[in-house]
Amino acid sequence: MPSPVSPSDHVSPRAALPAAQYAASRHAAWLGAAAIITDEAGRVLLVHPTYRKDDSWLLPGGVVEPGEHPHVTCRREITEELGLVDLPLSAVLAVHSFSPHHPDLQPGTPCPGEVRFVFDGGTLCPDQVEAIRLPREELSEFAFLETRDAVQRLRPVDGQIMLAAYRARLGNTATAHLADGRHILDVPALDRHDVHVRYRPLWDSSPLNRGPVPERLPVQQAWAWCFIPDGRVVLVADPGPRGALPMLPGGTVETTDATPEDTLHREAAEEAQLTLADPVRLGWVLDETGEVYGGVGPNARLRLAARVAAIGPAAVDPATGHPFARLLATPAQAAALLGWGPPGARQAQLAAETARERGACPPLAPPPSRRSRRRGCG
């Protein structure tokens, strides 16, 4: 017996169009390519073009020429704009679709729309930064900027693209797919909480002193790398009008705290609703001035590692009157989010090794590739 056929199944095949007519019917758009390139502190590289009337800045990159692939364009533009040859591109961080009627498009520009690829151009060492050479007729200057400052120099849609791409790199999440500056798929945690990386002063990026704190130095602060059983650490992010800045749980030592460890337990509970166990001191960093504590002079900022014994429901921090965002990240991701540069990366490694030695967490497996991972820094 023949199977029943719906009337909708009887569809006449579409008449074949002549090649030229078919080609003219296809959607056409410009192609562009740019790169997220940072210095060792995590600041993003922007360039200042001489040809933009609105004085806005750009990520390094440019337009895809006929017959050129976007990754080839990106490498070519990095060489032409910065003088850096063979800079590796490790991943596609974002793909952005820009409509021809977007308000950021300059009046009178006959743009059919643009698809832009944003690649990961990695981190430059100081020697590479010194080697940057600009084509002065095209670019007047370059700067490495915190993301909060970078968005002020970019056109709004360019700032949205930059943030989404940089956060995809920080969180090791999948390629961000954007339309007119907004995510078209699930919004990753770093974007959802508007997390930015803040370049820290020298007392936070200086080497960690491993010995006991000298008696002459008061301990003004206690922060900890707080590990959950799978080897990730908890960060807190304080929301503000310019975005949320990530921090390790902990805070200022109060006169009511008998020890810096008491400070850590109190602050971790208030900020992140964490119950900690087995805190161990990793070392301390020197704050030469104590300016944020009213100019108290030289003091020590203690760094610890601890095991998270319990996590409670989110609550309002009594000191600020609002809840902090809580993030989970690998130690390496956490160091990048904190903006402590190479010393922070070494401190993160020390914290992870200490936690494993004390049985607080297992060794972390290598992170999956960005293509196979949809969630990170959750």
N, C-alpha and C positions, 0 to 999 in steps of 0.2 A: 504494500500500500504506500503510495507516495506521501511524503511528509507535507503537512500543510504549509503554505507559503503566504506570508503577510503581503498585502498590497504594497507596503512600503519597500519590500524587497525587489519590486520590479522598477528599477531605476535605469533610465536610459544612460548609456555611457556618454560622457561629455565629449562634444566634438573637439577634435584636436585643433589647437590654435597654431597659426603660423609661428615660426620660431621668433621672429622679431616682435610680434604682438604678445607672445607669451613672455618674452624677456621684459617688455615694457610693463607688463602687469605685475611683475614681482616687486616686492617692497625694496626700496633702496635707502641706505643710510650711510653716513660717514663711519669710518672706523678710527679709533684712537687707542693708544697704549701708554700706560704710565707705570711708575714703580714706587713702592714704599721702600725707602732707604733710610736707615737710622744710624745714629752714632752709638757709642757704647753705653750711653746713659738712656737710650731709648727715645731720644728726640727725633722727630721726623724731618727729613730734608725737603725744603721748599726752594724754588727758584723764582726770581722776580723778573718777568719779561718786560722788555722795553716797549712793546707794541700794544699793551692793553691800556685803553683809555681810563678804565676804572681803577687802575693801580693795584689790581688783585694779583696774587701769587699763584703758583702752580706746583703740582708734583712734577718731578722730572719725567719727560715723555713727549709725545707729539702725535702727529697724524700718520695714519697708515697710508703709504703710497700705493699706487695701483700695482697689483700683483704681489704685494708684500704681506707676509704673515705678521700678526700682532707682536709675537715674541721677538721677531727679527727687528721690527720697528722699535721696540723698547730697548733692545741692546744698541741699536744704531743711535737712538736719541741720547742714551746715557753717554755714549762715546762722544757725540757731537756737542752735547750741552755741558758735560762735566769733565771731559777728557779722561774718563776712566774706561779702560779697554778690558773686554772679556769679563765684565762683572756678571757672576752667575745669577740666573733667575730660577729660584727654587720651586715656585708654586704660582698658580693663579689665585689671587686672594679675592678678587671681586670682578664681576661682569655687570656693567651698568648700561641700561637703555635710557637714552635721553630723548624726550619727545620734541618735535619741531616748534611746539608752542609753549615751552617751559618759560616761566618769567625770568629766569636767569640768562636767557639768550639775549644777546645785545640787539637792540632795535635795528632793523634793516639787514640783519644777517640772514642770507637765504640758505638756512640749514634744513636738510630733510630729516634731521634726527641723527643721533650718533649712538653707536655701541662702543663702549670703552672697556678694555681689559686692563686690570691693575695687577701687576706682578710683584712678587716678593724679591726685592733687590738686596736683601740681607743687611748686615751691619758693617759699617766701615770702621777700620782701625784708624788711629790717629795719623799714621803715615798716608793712608788713602785720602783722608780729609785734607791733609796738606797738599796732596797732588791734584786736587780739583782745580780745573782751569775752565773759565767760562768764555763763550763767544760774546764779547762785550757789545757787539751790534745787536744781539738778540736777548741777552740776559745781563742785567746790571749787577746782581748780587745773589748770594744764596745764604740760607740760614738753617740751622737745626733748631727746631722749636718743639716745646711741649704741645701736645695735641690741643689743649685749651687755648693756647696762643695761635696755633696754626689755623684753627677754624676762623679766627678773626681776620686772617689775611687772605683766605680763600673765598671765592664766591660761595654762597650758601650750599648749592648742590655739590660743588667740588669738596666742600668740607664734609658733607654727609658721606660722599664716596670714600674720602680719605679715612674717616673714622671707621666705617664698616670694614674696609680692607685691612687697616692696622689691627683692629680688634679680631678679625679672622686669623691673623698671624699670631697674636698674643694668645688667643684661646685655642689654637689648633683646631678650629672648626672648619666645616666645609666651605667651599667657595661661596661668598656672599653674592646673591643675585638681587639686583636692585633695579627699580624703575623710577626715574625722576627722583633719585636720592633715597628711596624708601625700599625696605626689604619686601620682597614678594613671597618669601617663604617664612618659616618660623624665625622669629627675632632672637638671636643668641643672647645669652645672659649679659655679656659685657655691653651690648647695645641697649638691652632692655633697661639696665641700670645706669646707662650713660657714664660708663667707667672711663677715666682718663689716667694716663701715667704722668706722675709729677717728678721732675728732676729734683733730686734731693740735695741739700747742702753737703759740704764736704764731711761733716761729722757723721753723716749716714752712709756715705760712699767710701769712707776711709777703711783701712784694714781692721779686722777684728782682733783685739788683744785677747789672747787665750788665758792668760794668768789671772789670779785674783785681782779685784779692784783695789788699787792702792788706798790706804786709809785716809789719805789727804783728799781724796775725791769723793764727794757725795754722789750717791746713786739717785738720779732724778727721774729715771724712766725704766720700765721693764716691759719688753715686748717678747712674744714667743712664737716660734714655729709650732703650730698646734696640729698634730697629725691624727687623721682618722684611720681606721684599720686598713684601708686599701693603699695607704702611702701618700694620699693627697693631704694638703694643708688647708686650713680655713683662713680666709681673708675677710676683713670687714671693709665696707666702703661707705664713707660718710657723704650722703647726698647734699648737693649745694646748688646754687644758681648757675654755676659754671660746670656742673657735672660732679660725679662721685669719685673720690680719691681713695684708692685701696691702701689698707694698713694691715700690719700684723695685729692680732688681738693683744691688748695690754694698754698701758698708759702711764700717767704721772704718779710717782710715789707720793702719797699723802702722809701727813703727820700721824694719822690714825692707823697706818699700815706698819705692822711690826717688822716686816721684812719685804724686800722687793717681790718675793714669791707671793706674799699676801696681796700685793698690788695686782699681780698678774691674775690671781684667782678672782679677785673682785671685778677687775675691768673686763675679763673674758666673760664673766657671767652677765655683767651689765650691758656690754656692747653686742655680744654674739650669743648669749644664753648658753655658753659652754661650761661644762663641768670638766675641769682638767685634773690629770693625775700625773705623778712622777715628773714634775718639772726638773730640768737639769740645766745648769748654767753653761752656755757655750763660750761666753766671753763678753767683752764690752767694747764700745766705741767711745772715743773722746769727743765731747762737745767743749770746744775751747772757750766759749763765751757765756753759755747759758742764757742767751738773749731771750729765747721764748719763755724762760722762767723768770723774767724780770732782771736779766743781767746778773745772775748769781755767780758767774765766773766758771772756771773749768769744772766739769762734772762728767760722770760716767753714765752711759746709756746701756743698760744691761740687755743682753740677748739670751734667750733660753729656748729649749725644745721641750715639748710636753705632749702627753697623750690625751686625746679627747675621750673622756669616759662617758659623756652624755651630751646630747644637744636638745635644748628645749625649744618650744615654739617661739617665733619671732616676737619681740616685745620692744617697747619704747626705751631708749637709753635715757636714764635719769639726768645725765649731764647735758644732753642736747635737746631733749624733748621730742625726739623722733627716732624711729627705728633705723638701724644701719642695714644695708644690704649685706648678705652673707654669700661668699663665693667659695667654691672648691677649685683648687688648682694644683698641678704638680709643683714640687719645690722650684723647678726651673721656671715654670710659668709665673709663679708667685714672685720670684726675683725680678723678672722682666716687668711685671705689673707694678712693683714697688719703685722701679727706677733707680736702683742702687748701683747699676753698672757691674763691671767684673767683680768687685769686692762682694756685692750682693749675691752674685752667682756662686762664688766660693762659700759664702756663708750658708746658702741654701743647701749646697752639697754636704757641708759639715753637719747641718741640722739633720738631713736625711740619714747620713751615716750613723749619727748618734742615736737617732730613733730606732734604726734597725738593730744596732748593737744592744739596745735595751729591750728589744722585742716589741716595740710600740707599733711597728708596721712592717710589711714584707717589702722586698725589693720591688720597685716599680718596673713593669714591663715597658719596652720601648713604645712610645706613643704611636697609635695608628696613623696612617697617612691621612692628609686632609680630605682626600677624595672619599675615604671610607668612613669618615667620622662626621657626624652631624651635630654632636654636642660636646662642648668643652667648657671649662671654667663655669660650671653650672651652679 
